[in-house]
Amino acid sequence: MDDRKLHIFLDSLLPLFKAGVAYTIPLALVSFALGLLLAVVTALMRLSSWRIPQLIARFYVWVIRGTPLLVQLFIIFYGLPSAGIVLDPFIAAVIGFTLSVGAYSSEVVRAAILSIHKGQWEAAFSVGMTRVQALRRIILPQAARVSVPPLSNSFISLVKDTSLAASITYVEMFRTAQQITATTYEPLLLYCEAALFYLLFCSVLSVLQNMLERRFDRYSAR
């Protein structure tokens, strides 16, 4: 690496790191939190004995899982203005990522709930709990522990997927790399540098995931 490239690399470290901490991670956190709430609601709708909620949830999951996330972001940010709905890039990105997380994670939550032995329901009913109380106090806490590994993987994937927000002008880490590239004309260097930061963030999250899983394993039956 020559002196010019080394200078560009070093000068880009702080802007990329700041963009990751100030924009990429917050976008992922907000989208995942909202998406997880949507996932729980969708999973409960799928498990409902009522036909209409089941059909609505299935249709939502079918549409989101069957279309590319990039296309969804373009529809939300570039398509909705033609219908008179103009959204800030951050809001558009949050909506897009929330819908995606909600659809994919709802299957994780649904599977986790179904994995809880029916005896847990029967035990809750035997002490006078209603179905809602049993779900809130007994079933969901156990399902949450089962869901930790796949949901953690979903969050790590989401951190990487936030790079797609650059396509709708949201200045996160990848968009910052594009802007620096436009002035330095070093795309390979800057994009590799951005990739290293994504790798760093995801590695840290993987370590935290392992710690969280070990903590939950303490309460698992052996």
C-alpha positions as CSV (number, residue, x, y, z in Angstrom):
1,M,0.0,0.0,0.0
2,D,1.5,3.3,-1.1
3,D,1.6,6.4,1.1
4,R,-1.5,8.0,-0.6
5,K,-3.7,4.9,0.0
6,L,-2.4,4.6,3.6
7,H,-3.3,8.2,4.2
8,I,-6.8,7.7,2.8
9,F,-7.2,4.5,4.8
10,L,-6.3,6.2,8.1
11,D,-8.3,9.3,7.4
12,S,-11.4,7.2,6.6
13,L,-11.3,5.2,9.8
14,L,-12.9,7.7,12.1
15,P,-15.7,8.8,9.7
16,L,-16.6,5.2,9.0
17,F,-16.6,4.3,12.6
18,K,-18.7,7.3,13.6
19,A,-21.2,6.4,10.8
20,G,-21.4,2.9,12.1
21,V,-21.9,3.8,15.7
22,A,-24.2,6.9,15.1
23,Y,-26.3,5.6,12.2
24,T,-25.8,1.9,11.3
25,I,-26.2,0.4,14.8
26,P,-29.1,2.7,15.9
27,L,-31.0,1.9,12.6
28,A,-30.5,-1.8,13.3
29,L,-31.5,-1.5,16.9
30,V,-34.7,0.5,16.3
31,S,-35.7,-1.7,13.3
32,F,-35.1,-4.9,15.2
33,A,-37.0,-3.8,18.3
34,L,-40.0,-2.8,16.3
35,G,-39.7,-5.8,14.1
36,L,-39.6,-8.1,17.1
37,L,-42.8,-6.7,18.4
38,L,-44.4,-7.1,15.0
39,A,-43.1,-10.7,14.8
40,V,-44.7,-11.6,18.1
41,V,-48.1,-10.1,17.0
42,T,-47.8,-11.9,13.6
43,A,-46.9,-15.2,15.3
44,L,-49.9,-15.0,17.6
45,M,-52.1,-14.1,14.7
46,R,-50.8,-17.2,12.9
47,L,-51.6,-19.3,15.9
48,S,-55.0,-17.8,16.4
49,S,-58.1,-19.9,16.1
50,W,-59.7,-17.1,14.1
51,R,-59.5,-17.5,10.3
52,I,-59.2,-13.8,9.4
53,P,-56.1,-13.0,11.6
54,Q,-54.4,-16.1,10.2
55,L,-55.0,-15.1,6.6
56,I,-53.8,-11.5,7.2
57,A,-50.6,-12.8,8.9
58,R,-49.9,-15.4,6.3
59,F,-50.4,-12.8,3.5
60,Y,-48.0,-10.4,5.1
61,V,-45.3,-13.0,5.6
62,W,-45.8,-14.3,2.1
63,V,-45.4,-10.8,0.5
64,I,-42.4,-9.8,2.6
65,R,-40.5,-13.1,2.3
66,G,-41.3,-13.3,-1.4
67,T,-40.0,-10.0,-2.5
68,P,-36.4,-8.6,-2.3
69,L,-35.7,-6.2,0.6
70,L,-34.1,-3.7,-1.8
71,V,-37.3,-3.6,-3.9
72,Q,-39.3,-3.0,-0.7
73,L,-37.1,-0.1,0.3
74,F,-37.4,1.4,-3.2
75,I,-41.2,1.2,-3.1
76,I,-41.3,2.8,0.4
77,F,-38.9,5.6,-0.4
78,Y,-39.2,6.2,-4.1
79,G,-42.6,4.8,-4.9
80,L,-44.8,6.3,-2.1
81,P,-44.1,9.9,-3.0
82,S,-46.1,9.3,-6.2
83,A,-49.0,8.6,-3.9
84,G,-48.3,11.8,-1.9
85,I,-46.4,10.1,0.9
86,V,-42.9,11.5,1.4
87,L,-40.7,9.9,4.1
88,D,-37.4,10.8,5.6
89,P,-34.7,8.3,4.6
90,F,-34.3,7.1,8.2
91,I,-38.1,6.5,8.6
92,A,-38.3,4.8,5.3
93,A,-35.4,2.5,6.2
94,V,-36.9,1.7,9.6
95,I,-40.2,0.8,8.0
96,G,-38.6,-1.4,5.4
97,F,-36.3,-3.2,7.9
98,T,-39.1,-3.5,10.5
99,L,-41.4,-5.2,8.0
100,S,-38.6,-7.6,7.0
101,V,-37.6,-8.5,10.5
102,G,-41.3,-8.9,11.5
103,A,-42.0,-11.4,8.7
104,Y,-38.9,-13.5,9.1
105,S,-38.8,-13.5,12.9
106,S,-42.5,-14.3,13.2
107,E,-41.7,-17.8,12.0
108,V,-39.0,-18.1,14.6
109,V,-41.3,-16.9,17.4
110,R,-44.2,-19.2,16.1
111,A,-41.9,-22.2,16.1
112,A,-40.6,-21.4,19.6
113,I,-44.1,-21.1,21.0
114,L,-45.1,-24.4,19.3
115,S,-42.0,-26.1,20.8
116,I,-43.3,-25.5,24.4
117,H,-44.9,-28.8,25.6
118,K,-48.7,-28.6,25.9
119,G,-48.3,-29.8,29.5
120,Q,-47.2,-26.2,30.3
121,W,-50.5,-24.9,29.0
122,E,-52.4,-27.6,31.0
123,A,-50.5,-26.7,34.1
124,A,-51.3,-23.0,33.7
125,F,-55.0,-23.8,33.2
126,S,-55.1,-26.0,36.2
127,V,-54.2,-23.1,38.5
128,G,-56.9,-20.9,37.0
129,M,-54.9,-18.9,34.5
130,T,-56.6,-17.7,31.3
131,R,-55.1,-18.3,27.9
132,V,-53.7,-14.8,27.8
133,Q,-52.2,-15.1,31.3
134,A,-50.7,-18.5,30.5
135,L,-49.2,-17.1,27.3
136,R,-47.7,-14.0,29.0
137,R,-46.5,-15.7,32.2
138,I,-45.6,-19.2,31.2
139,I,-45.3,-19.7,27.4
140,L,-43.7,-16.6,26.1
141,P,-40.8,-16.5,28.7
142,Q,-39.9,-20.1,27.8
143,A,-40.3,-19.4,24.0
144,A,-38.0,-16.3,24.4
145,R,-35.2,-18.5,25.7
146,V,-35.6,-20.9,22.8
147,S,-35.7,-18.0,20.3
148,V,-32.4,-16.4,21.5
149,P,-30.0,-18.1,19.0
150,P,-32.0,-17.6,15.8
151,L,-33.1,-14.1,16.7
152,S,-29.6,-13.1,17.5
153,N,-28.5,-14.4,14.1
154,S,-31.3,-12.3,12.6
155,F,-30.0,-9.2,14.3
156,I,-26.5,-9.8,13.1
157,S,-27.9,-10.2,9.6
158,L,-29.8,-7.0,9.9
159,V,-26.7,-5.1,10.8
160,K,-25.2,-6.2,7.5
161,D,-28.5,-5.5,5.6
162,T,-28.5,-1.9,6.8
163,S,-26.0,-1.3,4.0
164,L,-29.0,-1.4,1.7
165,A,-30.2,1.9,3.3
166,A,-27.5,3.6,1.3
167,S,-29.6,3.0,-1.8
168,I,-32.3,5.4,-0.4
169,T,-29.7,8.1,0.5
170,Y,-29.5,7.3,4.3
171,V,-26.0,8.2,5.3
172,E,-25.0,5.1,7.2
173,M,-21.6,3.4,7.1
174,F,-21.7,2.1,3.5
175,R,-23.1,5.4,2.2
176,T,-20.2,7.2,4.0
177,A,-17.8,4.9,2.2
178,Q,-19.4,5.7,-1.1
179,Q,-19.1,9.5,-0.4
180,I,-15.4,9.2,0.5
181,T,-14.9,7.0,-2.6
182,A,-16.4,9.8,-4.8
183,T,-13.6,12.2,-3.7
184,T,-10.7,9.8,-3.4
185,Y,-11.4,7.5,-6.4
186,E,-10.4,4.4,-4.3
187,P,-13.4,2.2,-4.4
188,L,-11.6,-1.1,-3.6
189,L,-9.8,0.4,-0.6
190,L,-12.9,2.1,0.9
191,Y,-15.3,-0.8,0.3
192,C,-12.9,-3.2,1.8
193,E,-12.5,-0.9,4.8
194,A,-16.2,-0.7,5.2
195,A,-16.4,-4.5,5.0
196,L,-13.8,-4.7,7.8
197,F,-16.0,-2.5,10.0
198,Y,-19.1,-4.6,9.3
199,L,-16.9,-7.7,10.2
200,L,-15.8,-6.0,13.4
201,F,-19.3,-5.0,14.5
202,C,-20.7,-8.5,13.7
203,S,-17.9,-10.2,15.5
204,V,-18.6,-8.2,18.7
205,L,-22.3,-9.0,18.4
206,S,-21.4,-12.7,17.9
207,V,-19.4,-12.7,21.2
208,L,-22.4,-11.0,22.9
209,Q,-24.7,-13.6,21.5
210,N,-22.6,-16.4,22.9
211,M,-22.5,-14.8,26.3
212,L,-26.3,-14.4,26.2
213,E,-26.8,-18.0,25.1
214,R,-24.6,-19.3,28.0
215,R,-26.6,-17.2,30.4
216,F,-29.9,-18.7,29.3
217,D,-28.4,-22.2,29.3
218,R,-27.9,-21.9,33.1
219,Y,-31.7,-22.2,33.4
220,S,-32.0,-25.1,31.0
221,A,-32.8,-28.6,32.2
222,R,-29.9,-31.0,31.8
